[in-house]
């Protein structure tokens, strides 16, 4: 469903360790907003009853039902290089994306 690159998984594990809240998992979601109509979001959260839980690179990922539909087949990478964007979601379901890569339609 969602795939994390090795770099993204390492960064998520590092951030989670800093958070010091082992029961919170990575939540990836889609919400209204951004310059293209929908935008991506990521946070650490407690699982909710209707969440799908998928695992990639040993990292559990929480998805609410609506977001799971939009994000199916997506990959998440992390780039912290000189011109790095941070986390980048490559979504095969997006018809178009904005220049910053944070929103889509």
C-alpha positions in Angstrom: 0.0 0.0 0.0 2.6 2.6 1.1 6.4 2.0 0.8 9.1 3.8 2.7 12.6 4.1 1.3 15.4 3.1 3.5 16.3 6.7 4.1 12.7 7.6 5.0 12.4 4.7 7.4 15.7 5.7 9.1 14.5 9.2 9.6 11.1 8.2 10.9 12.7 5.9 13.4 15.1 8.7 14.5 12.2 11.1 14.9 10.1 8.6 16.8 13.0 7.9 19.2 13.3 11.7 19.9 9.6 11.8 20.6 10.0 9.2 23.3 6.4 8.0 22.8 6.7 4.3 21.7 2.9 3.8 21.4 2.6 6.6 18.8 3.0 5.4 15.2 3.6 7.3 11.9 0.3 8.5 10.4 0.3 9.5 6.8 -2.9 11.3 5.7 -4.5 13.5 3.0 -6.6 16.6 3.8 -8.2 19.4 2.0 -5.9 22.3 1.3 -2.7 23.3 -0.5 -2.5 24.9 -3.9 -3.8 21.8 -5.8 -6.8 21.0 -3.6 -5.5 18.2 -1.4 -2.3 18.1 0.7 -0.3 15.4 2.4 0.4 15.3 6.1 2.5 13.2 8.4 2.4 13.0 12.2 2.9 10.6 15.1 -0.4 9.4 16.5 -2.1 6.7 18.5 -3.9 4.1 16.3 -7.7 4.6 15.9 -10.2 1.8 15.5 -10.8 2.3 11.8 -7.2 2.7 10.8 -5.4 0.4 8.4 -1.9 -0.4 9.7 0.7 -1.3 7.1 4.4 -1.8 7.6 7.3 -0.8 5.4 11.0 -1.2 6.2 9.9 -2.3 9.7 8.0 1.0 10.3 4.2 0.7 11.1 2.2 3.3 9.2 -1.4 4.3 10.2 -3.9 5.2 7.4 -7.4 6.4 7.9 -9.8 4.9 5.3 -10.2 8.0 3.1 -6.4 8.6 3.0 -5.7 5.0 2.2 -7.7 5.3 -1.0 -5.7 8.4 -2.1 -2.3 7.0 -1.0 -2.5 3.4 -2.4 0.8 2.6 -4.2 2.6 5.7 -2.9 6.3 5.7 -2.0 7.8 8.0 0.6 11.5 9.1 0.4 13.6 11.4 2.5 16.2 13.7 1.2 18.4 15.8 3.5 21.0 16.8 1.0 22.0 20.3 0.0 18.8 20.9 -1.9 16.8 18.2 -0.1 13.0 18.6 0.3 12.7 16.5 3.5 10.0 13.9 3.0 8.7 13.5 -0.5 5.6 11.5 -1.4 5.4 10.0 -4.9 1.8 9.2 -5.5 0.7 7.3 -8.7 -2.9 8.4 -8.1 -2.2 12.2 -8.3 -3.4 13.7 -11.5 -1.2 16.8 -10.9 1.0 18.1 -8.2 2.1 21.6 -7.2 5.7 22.8 -7.5 6.5 22.1 -3.8 5.2 18.5 -4.0 3.1 18.9 -0.9 -0.3 19.1 -2.6 -2.0 17.3 -5.5 -5.3 16.8 -7.2 
